Amino acid sequence: MNFTFRDKRIAGILTVLPEHEQKFADDMRNFDFPEARSLKLKQVMGYDRHRLVSAGTCASDLAVFGLRHLFEKGLLTPDGLDAMIVVTQSPDYFMPPTATSSRANWA
């Protein structure tokens, strides 16, 4: 997909990560897979830890946290923001979504 921006620019990128970090090995206990198979999955996925949000936290909450951080640090003002792109794998709600999926039907 190609995008063309006229008279606009991407002035910055901010990544917001949840505070809680969990190791893959700790997650292995939650699944009914043999340890060897789980370790192979870990190798294929290429990471040994991931971040988790607390219950009730949505992707949009992380976006708001990031904006507040930028405002409080004086790095951005509300008037200086023309657009915001939120990238997430998990929608907050079915409608209106903060993420899209290629799945035709939602469970």
Residue frames as qw, qx, qy, qz and C-alpha x, y, z in Angstrom:
[[0.000, 0.891, 0.455, 0.000, 0.00, 0.00, 0.00],
 [0.437, 0.170, 0.010, 0.883, 1.40, 3.41, -0.95],
 [0.130, -0.859, -0.425, 0.254, 0.49, 6.68, 0.70],
 [0.392, 0.432, 0.095, 0.807, 1.16, 10.17, -0.52],
 [0.286, -0.736, -0.390, 0.473, 1.29, 13.08, 1.91],
 [0.323, 0.608, 0.194, 0.699, 1.00, 16.57, 0.48],
 [0.091, -0.671, 0.161, -0.718, 2.04, 19.45, 2.69],
 [0.783, -0.551, 0.123, -0.263, 2.25, 17.07, 5.68],
 [0.436, 0.484, -0.728, 0.214, 5.00, 15.11, 7.30],
 [0.827, -0.416, -0.373, 0.058, 5.41, 12.47, 9.95],
 [0.010, -0.829, 0.330, -0.451, 7.02, 14.47, 12.72],
 [0.184, -0.465, 0.774, -0.388, 7.48, 11.69, 15.23],
 [0.743, -0.114, -0.620, -0.224, 6.77, 8.16, 16.27],
 [0.341, -0.462, 0.590, -0.567, 5.96, 7.11, 19.83],
 [0.618, -0.066, -0.777, -0.102, 5.77, 3.54, 21.07],
 [0.506, -0.462, 0.373, -0.626, 3.83, 2.84, 24.26],
 [0.557, 0.065, -0.828, 0.023, 4.49, -0.47, 25.98],
 [0.716, -0.608, -0.196, -0.280, 2.66, -1.86, 28.99],
 [0.209, -0.751, 0.548, -0.304, 4.68, -1.88, 32.19],
 [0.796, -0.263, 0.516, -0.176, 4.18, -5.56, 33.05],
 [0.435, 0.536, -0.680, -0.248, 6.61, -7.90, 31.30],
 [0.871, -0.173, 0.392, -0.240, 6.13, -11.68, 31.27],
 [0.088, -0.475, 0.824, 0.295, 8.56, -14.38, 30.17],
 [0.677, 0.170, -0.530, -0.482, 7.54, -16.99, 27.62],
 [0.356, 0.093, -0.902, 0.226, 8.64, -19.73, 30.02],
 [0.223, 0.107, 0.620, -0.745, 6.07, -18.50, 32.55],
 [0.622, 0.242, -0.105, -0.737, 3.35, -18.67, 29.89],
 [0.420, 0.209, -0.856, -0.216, 4.22, -22.26, 29.01],
 [0.055, 0.063, 0.886, -0.457, 2.56, -23.46, 32.23],
 [0.464, 0.314, 0.290, -0.776, -0.80, -22.11, 31.01],
 [0.672, 0.390, -0.361, -0.515, -0.96, -24.36, 27.94],
 [0.874, -0.124, 0.453, -0.127, -1.32, -28.08, 27.48],
 [0.696, 0.642, -0.323, 0.005, 1.72, -28.52, 25.22],
 [0.898, -0.188, -0.083, 0.388, 4.78, -30.65, 25.84],
 [0.334, -0.816, 0.128, 0.454, 7.71, -28.49, 26.96],
 [0.493, -0.139, 0.569, 0.644, 9.81, -29.38, 23.89],
 [0.264, 0.618, 0.610, 0.420, 7.00, -28.24, 21.57],
 [0.155, -0.952, -0.232, 0.129, 6.56, -25.01, 23.51],
 [0.444, -0.621, 0.309, 0.567, 10.29, -24.27, 23.32],
 [0.433, 0.193, 0.632, 0.613, 10.18, -24.88, 19.56],
 [0.084, 0.845, 0.488, 0.201, 7.29, -22.42, 19.29],
 [0.336, -0.863, 0.011, 0.378, 9.30, -19.90, 21.30],
 [0.485, -0.288, 0.496, 0.660, 12.20, -20.30, 18.87],
 [0.314, 0.480, 0.650, 0.498, 9.94, -19.89, 15.81],
 [0.061, -0.926, -0.370, -0.043, 8.24, -16.78, 17.23],
 [0.544, 0.454, -0.132, 0.694, 11.61, -15.26, 18.08],
 [0.174, -0.656, 0.244, -0.693, 10.95, -13.73, 21.48],
 [0.480, -0.096, -0.808, 0.329, 11.28, -14.84, 25.07],
 [0.077, -0.434, -0.584, 0.682, 9.12, -12.23, 26.77],
 [0.009, 0.550, 0.514, 0.658, 6.17, -9.97, 26.05],
 [0.071, -0.065, 0.337, -0.937, 4.26, -7.11, 27.62],
 [0.193, -0.516, -0.829, -0.102, 0.82, -7.38, 29.20],
 [0.199, -0.440, 0.013, -0.875, -1.68, -4.68, 30.04],
 [0.169, 0.059, 0.777, -0.603, -3.71, -4.77, 33.22],
 [0.125, 0.487, 0.862, 0.064, -7.30, -5.96, 33.05],
 [0.124, 0.850, 0.450, -0.242, -9.62, -3.44, 31.44],
 [0.139, -0.655, 0.301, 0.679, -6.85, -1.58, 29.57],
 [0.714, 0.605, 0.352, -0.001, -7.54, -1.03, 25.87],
 [0.635, 0.212, 0.249, 0.700, -5.28, -0.10, 22.97],
 [0.063, 0.809, 0.216, 0.543, -6.88, 3.35, 22.93],
 [0.580, -0.810, -0.041, 0.078, -5.89, 3.78, 26.61],
 [0.734, -0.221, 0.213, 0.605, -2.27, 3.29, 25.60],
 [0.371, 0.542, 0.315, 0.686, -2.67, 5.86, 22.82],
 [0.264, -0.902, -0.173, -0.296, -4.16, 8.39, 25.28],
 [0.728, -0.594, 0.060, 0.335, -1.30, 7.68, 27.71],
 [0.653, 0.099, 0.270, 0.701, 1.21, 8.41, 24.94],
 [0.133, 0.739, 0.279, 0.599, -0.50, 11.66, 23.96],
 [0.480, -0.869, -0.105, -0.067, -0.64, 12.84, 27.57],
 [0.762, -0.346, 0.137, 0.531, 3.06, 12.07, 27.93],
 [0.477, 0.354, 0.289, 0.750, 3.86, 14.18, 24.86],
 [0.129, -0.846, -0.256, -0.450, 1.65, 17.04, 26.08],
 [0.636, -0.761, -0.057, 0.115, 3.10, 17.01, 29.62],
 [0.715, -0.232, 0.211, 0.624, 6.69, 16.99, 28.32],
 [0.129, 0.808, -0.047, -0.574, 5.89, 19.92, 26.04],
 [0.343, -0.182, 0.748, 0.538, 6.82, 17.90, 22.97],
 [0.028, -0.365, -0.734, -0.572, 3.39, 18.36, 21.39],
 [0.277, 0.165, 0.354, -0.878, 0.35, 20.56, 21.84],
 [0.490, 0.430, 0.735, -0.187, -3.21, 19.53, 21.03],
 [0.420, 0.812, 0.043, -0.403, -3.33, 22.22, 18.35],
 [0.056, 0.656, -0.670, -0.342, -0.15, 20.81, 16.80],
 [0.389, -0.007, 0.920, 0.043, -1.71, 17.42, 16.14],
 [0.468, 0.270, -0.343, -0.769, -3.35, 16.98, 12.75],
 [0.873, 0.046, -0.358, -0.329, -3.72, 13.21, 12.74],
 [0.403, -0.486, 0.746, -0.212, -2.85, 10.15, 14.77],
 [0.745, 0.190, -0.581, -0.267, -2.31, 6.61, 13.53],
 [0.610, -0.418, 0.584, -0.335, -2.85, 3.84, 16.09],
 [0.607, 0.298, -0.713, -0.186, -1.41, 0.44, 15.25],
 [0.504, -0.296, 0.680, -0.442, -2.66, -2.51, 17.28],
 [0.249, 0.051, -0.930, -0.265, -3.41, -6.18, 16.84],
 [0.136, -0.409, -0.861, 0.268, -6.31, -6.07, 19.27],
 [0.153, -0.546, -0.306, -0.764, -9.40, -3.93, 18.78],
 [0.162, -0.126, 0.559, -0.804, -10.89, -2.29, 21.86],
 [0.558, 0.315, 0.549, -0.537, -14.41, -3.04, 20.76],
 [0.508, 0.345, 0.726, 0.310, -16.11, -4.58, 17.73],
 [0.188, 0.689, 0.376, 0.590, -17.68, -1.20, 16.86],
 [0.521, 0.821, -0.233, -0.037, -16.14, 1.29, 16.54],
 [0.941, -0.063, -0.046, 0.329, -12.89, -0.61, 16.03],
 [0.152, -0.899, 0.354, 0.209, -9.40, 0.64, 16.78],
 [0.223, -0.383, 0.831, 0.337, -8.03, -2.23, 14.68],
 [0.777, 0.316, -0.159, -0.521, -9.18, -4.16, 11.67],
 [0.549, -0.247, 0.798, 0.035, -8.86, -7.82, 10.91],
 [0.303, 0.257, -0.704, -0.589, -8.87, -9.91, 7.80],
 [0.106, 0.200, 0.957, -0.180, -11.23, -12.33, 9.52],
 [0.230, -0.336, -0.542, -0.735, -14.67, -12.22, 7.96],
 [0.616, -0.590, -0.401, -0.335, -16.55, -13.17, 11.11],
 [0.039, -0.493, 0.599, -0.630, -15.92, -12.23, 14.71],
 [0.423, -0.214, -0.872, 0.126, -16.63, -14.82, 17.36]]
